[in-house]
Amino acid sequence: MNPLTDLTLDQLRSRTSVKWTRYDADALPMWVAEMDVLLAPAIRETLERAIRDGDTGYPGSAPMIDAFAGFADRRWGWNVDGAAVQPVQSVITGYVDAFLLVTEPGEEIIVTPPVYPPFYSYLTQAGRVVREAPLTEELRLDFDALEEAFLAATAPREPGGPARSAGFLLCNPHNPGGAVHTRAELEAVAALAATHGVRVVSDEIHAPLVYSGSTFTPYTTVAGGETGLALHSASKAFNLAAMPGAMLVAGSAAEEWLAIYRSGTHHWPTHYGTLTAAVAYAECDAWLDGLVAGLEENRDALAELVAETLPGVSVSHNQGTYLAWLDFRGTSDAGGPDLGDDPSEVLYRDGRVVLNPGPSFGTGGAGHARLNFATPPAVLQEGVRRIATVVAP
């Protein structure tokens, strides 16, 4: 069972989501994190039943939390305490609200670019300053850069003054490129955070999408990570962006932070967000297994297609997620055109394929673009063919 083989390009073009309507009709969209799949049957049946019964009221979160706890135990051996889980509207609102509680306007949140663009925009809008600790060329955490950023972010405003509060927004697994942080790496993060008094929130929205040879480790389960918070949602793994819902999970030593969060008023998930997440976590393991296997096949096919048809281009070897990171900086050295800082502009204009612009991911994004390979194999092949018409005309 591979959900990625259920739909054709013609069927996909009938969709009305932003992925399929923002750009010209002849362009091939391979950008935003929306998968080209049908819903898992149990999720579809749940929604059909809710619509038929007029079940359109306010959300109840207990089934979602219980189902997630069971899922976490089965998939990762993680014993989640339901009392430490807070339903939130979305992962983004969860991390923004969490950091607003422990930092003041003008204080800093560290991110590790290239990274998901909303890590910048929402925190900046909330009055926080985003400081970068760039990844290595291999798209892994750079602990020297991270320590330097922690030191700078917590430095007193004036000599002899108190340390400033700061946060670190971790992407686990990382978007883009799909690095799955090891337990040792996460323990090193926790140790640095403890040393410098930095509060950690881990965005773990892609956690169910990890490939063979790699293991997802929840941040709050590692030594020292118990003082942090993590955010989980079914939206990426089960393609439920239209029905927002997420969970803030507190580490065993983060009770005070969670209590402060609960003392305020925050946006809640949608009713359909909680309904669909509950059934996804409880009943859709087989569907998810088929999806992950299909995604891994697409990842490997993408690597082969890039090597064979895109001279001067390299692609990340994703350990997780379906969001590949393409490096176009070598195209001119290979005899092709120089695509500049934002290859996505040229690829859209001349190749009629839509990728996410690399510069929007922060430092390290110039000359790159992000490609979503959660699509039917034939569509993936067509997308690379279109890129080839620009890179190797």
VENMO-V687785 format. One line per field, one symbol per residue. ss: DSSP state (~ for helix, > for strand, _ for the rest). A space follows every 10 residues. Layout:
ss->???
This chain:
ss->__~~~___~~ ~~_____~~~ ~______>>_ __________ ~~~~~~~~~~ ~~________ _~~~~~~~~~ ~~~~~~____ _~~~>>>>__ ~~~~~~~~~~ ~~_____>>> >______~~~ ~~~~~___>> >>________ __~~~~~~~~ ~~~~______ _____>>>>> >_________ __~~~~~~~~ ~~~~~~_>>> >>>______> ________~~ ~___~~~_>> >>________ _____>>>>> ____~~~~~~ ~~~_______ ~~~~~~~~~~ ~~~_~~~~~~ ~~~~~~~~~~ ~~~~~~~~~_ ___>>____> __>>>>>___ __________ __~~~~~~~~ ~_>>_>>~~~ ~______>>> >>____~~~~ ~~~~~~~~~~ ~__
